[in-house]
Amino acid sequence: MKRDNSLAEGPDGLVYTARLPLSSATLNYLADLIRGHLKKIGSRWRALPAGKIAGIVLAVLRCDQRSSDLAGGNGVHRTTVTRWVREAVGLLAARAPRLDRALRKIARKGGGVVLLDGSLIRTRRRTGTENGKNYSGKHKCHGLLVIALTDDRGRLEWVFAVRPGRSSEITACRHDKLTAHLRAAGLGAIADLGFAGLHDADPDADPAVITGYKAARNRPLTRGQKLSIKALAAVRAPVEHGFAHLKNWRVLGKVRTDPRWATALVRALLVLTNREVTR
């Protein structure tokens, strides 16, 4: 009997065409960034044109397509696709706004408040003690903490540096001096009960961060407090839409990288999300 070591699917892989649920304006924007970067670094040759590279990168970010599958369908190596993705993410993340500029922009448009919220992005669990800090006792899973600011319509304006899942939302905001930035811009923030206690100014001063009320076993909520919580929940609703737009990028379904790379990834997705939402 003769042994056959050929591939079961044949020497030539099958290639299929799929629709990418993004606008051509987003594709052209990323392609222009890549062209400008190639001109800046003096790169005279790439295996594929900038428009094709942009399409591959968006397929990875939006649909979480495997790099090996995209590489085989486009005649390049898997590491080449990975390098293109990291290069494009760096270019996009560099165009994310700074916190103080984002707050001043909202103030110039006549806005009075921003919406503050946090979310956990799940990660691939790795063995060893290095992944212990990513375990969130609140969500009972491994992940990375993402805290974002939106305007009153739910448009993402700023994403804080991604932190391990065990990090506290209040500690992260205090580390980045959020309340000082809000007072400098003349704005306030509306958040959920997870940020209760973040306001650390004079009790007689106007609060920089407004949250609801917490009930205790011997101190139930009054009718006025319940109405206040209901009103704040209605105002906070757009921030959930902002996170929903961000999580439409399926690459965030299971992040496989460290917090430093995840920060660049989330900020790059913020830039792409705003272009998609406002087109």
Salt bridges, closest charged atoms under 4 A:
ASP32 OD1 - ARG35 NH1 2.81
ASP64 OD2 - ARG256 NH2 3.68
ASP69 OD2 - ARG66 NE 3.11
GLU87 OE2 - HIS37 NE2 3.23
GLU87 OE2 - ARG46 NH2 3.15
ASP100 OD2 - ARG98 NH2 3.15
ASP100 OD2 - ARG104 NH1 3.99
ASP117 OD2 - ARG236 NH2 3.38
ASP151 OD2 - ARG153 NH2 3.85
ASP176 OD1 - ARG163 NH2 3.33
ASP176 OD1 - HIS175 ND1 3.39
ASP192 OD2 - ARG236 NH2 3.89
ASP200 OD1 - ARG183 NH2 3.88
GLU240 OE2 - ARG236 NH2 3.46
GLU276 OE1 - ARG279 NE 3.30
